[in-house]
Amino acid sequence: MSKDQPLSIWQHLEELRRTLLSIIIGIAICVVAGYFIAQPVLGWLAAPVGGLDKLQAIEVTENVAVTMRVALLVGVILSAPWIFFQLFSFIGKGLTKKEKKTILVAVPFATLMFVGGAAFAFYVMLPASLQFFMTFLKVETALRIKSYVDFVTNLIFWIAVSFELPLLVFIFARIGLITPKLLVGGWRVAVVVIAIAAAVITPTADPVNMAIFMIPLFALYLLSIGLSVLAFGVRKKQENKE
């Protein structure tokens, strides 16, 4: 088959299967590596509440489950460059050489955005949310390790993922898949989707907890609109030159 000949739907599915398998293998390797540093990382995650000795476990298997959850988060963060490379390579199979170059160049930026989102969640959002929840009724709070780690890892992972939105919008606008007009016109839909996502992501679907997720997500959506204008303008200039 010629390289220029389009792939069939089954060939696309086979490429997708290979991509997902490669991603899973990469994550699995990094999760194993993450297991060996899970306990120091767990101590670092517990620092905002005074350390591990401030947390309590009430189930026999709770400490093991928490360690594995932290290992999974570490594994995903470590494997982020590999994940983005595989995903962007799959997306770029049907694009022109210039468009492929744009996507592959985005891999390091996607990784930086992911890590930056994780850092933002831990250093900015987590202290603010803990301060609110733990002083809400001015009652001394005994933190359960599973509840705390679930909350922290959810916050870090989903905010890190959401930080990819501006970059993805820039790429899609750059290759002509979306336009700034579409994003501006769909802001109401975006609010609804963000609210639903916040309700699913947060451990408790109370308004305050949801707002902690919704506000930065909507701010990222607005940033995405600005980047789409920039990318769309660059694309139009290039098309005019050609």
N, C-alpha and C positions, 0 to 999 in steps of 0.2 A: 504494500500500500504506500502511495506517495505521502511524503511528510506534509504536503499542502492539502491533502484530502481530509475533509472533516471526519472526526471520529463518530462512530455510531453511539446510540444511547447506552448500549451494553459496554462499549469500550470506556465511555465516561464513568459508568458505574464501577468498572474494574479499576480505573485510575483512582476513583474516590476510595474504594476499598483498600487499595495499596497505601494511599495517603493516610487514611485513618489508622491502619495497622502500624505504619511507621510512627505515627504520633503516639499511639498506645505503648509501643515498645520503648520509645524515648522517655515517656512519662514513667513507665514502670522502672526503668534503670535509675532514673533520678529519684524516684520515691524510695528505692532501696538505699541510695546514698543519703537521702534525707532522713531515713530512720536512724542512722548513726549519729546525726546531730540534732535529732528531735528534742532530746531532753534539754540541751543548752538553749535551743530556740524557744522551748516552752518556758524556760526561766525568763528569757528576754520578753516574751509575750505577757508574762505575768508581772513584769516590772511596774506597769501603771497602777496596780493594786497593792504593791508592796512585796511582791515575790510569791513563789509557790507556797510558802508556809501560811499565806493568808487565804488559801483556797482549801476547800474540803471535798472529799470523795465519799459518797454514801453507797456505792455499789462495788462489788468485788472486782468486776472487769472494767471499771470506769477509767482507771489510770492507763490501762493498755489501750482502750478505745481512743482516749485523748491523744496518746502518743502517736497512734497510727494516723489520726486526723491531721496532726501537725506535720507528720512525715509526708502526707499527701500534699498539703499546702506547699511545703518546701520543695517537693518534687515537681509540682506544677510550675513554680517560680523558676527553678533551675532549668527546666526544659522549655521555658518560654521561647528562647531563640529558635530551637528546633521546631516547635509547634508552628511558629509564625512562618518559618522558612517553608515547611511542608504545605501549609494552607495557601500561602501566596504563590508557591510554585504551581499548585493545582489550579488556582484561579487564573494564572497567567498562561495556561496552555493554549487557550483560544484567542490570545491577544497578539498584537503586533510586537515587533522587537522593542520599539520605544516604550510601549505600554508595559511590556514584561520588565524592562529595566526600571521603570517607575515603581512597580510593585516590589521587586526584589530589593531595591534601595531602601524600601520602607521597613525591611526586617529589623535592622538595628533600632530604628525609631520606634517601632512597635514594642520592642523589648524594653526600651527606656521608658516608654509611656506606661507599660504594664508595671514595671518596678516602681516608677514614680507614683502610680496610683496606689500601690500597696503601701508605700511610705507615707503618702498623704493620709490614707485611712488610719494608719497606726499612730502617726505623730500629731495629726490635726483632729480628725474626726473622733477617734477613740477617747482621748482625754476629755473632750467636750461632752460626749455622750455619757461617759462614766460619771462625770461630775454631776450631770443632770439626774441620772437614774438613781445614783447612790445617795443623793441629798434631797430627793423629792419630798419625802415625808419626815426627814431628819430622824430616821430610825436606823440603828446600826444594822448593816447588811452582812450576812454570812454568805459568802460567794461559794457556789458549787463549781468545781473545776470543769465539769462537762458543760454546764450552762455558760460559763465564762468563755471557754475555748471555742464553743460553737458560735457564740456571738462575735468574738474577735476574728476567727477565721472566715466567717461569712462576710463580715465587714471588709476585711482585707481583700479577699478574693473577688467579690463582686464590684467593689470600687476599682480594683485593678483592671478588671475586664471592661468596666464602663469607660475607663480612660482611653480605651482603644477606639471609641466612637468617633472622635474628631479625625483621627488618622484614617479610619476606614471611609468616612465621608469624603475626605480630601482625595483619596485614591479613586473612589467611585465617581466623584465629580470630574477628576482629571481624565478618566477614560470615558466619560460621557454617559455613565449609567444613571446618574441623578443630577438634578439641577437645583440651584439655590431657591428658585421659585417653588419647587416641590416641597422643600424643607420648610420654607416660610409658611406656605399654605397648609402644611400638615402639623402645625404646632399644637393644635388642640388634640389631635390623635396622639401626638408624642406625649402629652401630659397624661392622657389616659393610660397609655402603655407603660409609662414610667411609674404611675401609681400602682398598676397591677404588678409590675416587677418588684416594686418596693414591698408590697403586701406579701408576695411569695418569698422574697429573700429574707426579710426580717424575721427573727425568731418569734416575736409577738407583733401582731398586726395593729398595734395601737398607733394613733395619729403622730405622736412625738417620734416614736421609733421609725415610722415610715418617712417622716419629714427629714430625718437624718440622712436617709438614702436619696430622697426625691430632690432635695435642693441642689446637691452637687451634680446629680444626673441631668437635671434641667439646665444647669449652668453649662455643662458639657455639650448639651444639645445646641444651645445658643452659640457656643464657640464653634461647633461644627458648621453652623450656617455661615459664619464668617469665613471659615476655611474653604467652604464650598464655593463661595464667591471668588476667592483668590484662585482656586484651582480651575474653576470654570473660565475665568478671565485668561489664564495662561493657555488653556486649551483653545479658546477662540483666537488668540493671537497667533498660535502655532498653525491653526487651520488657515487663517488669512495669508500667512507667509507661504504656505504650501500651495 
